[in-house]
Amino acid sequence: DRSGETFWDLLEQAATQQAGETVSFR
């Protein structure tokens, strides 16, 4: 599901910015 992948990519990007470090949910 492309929309689902995009959603997780955006979520990881936002979490990474907020945490100041790389975050991965996968």
C-alpha positions, 0 to 999 in steps of 0.5 A: 500500500503506497499511501501507507508507506508514505504515511510511515515515512512522514511519521518517521520524518516528523519523529526524527525531527522532534527527537533530533536523531534518526527514528525508525518504526520498522 
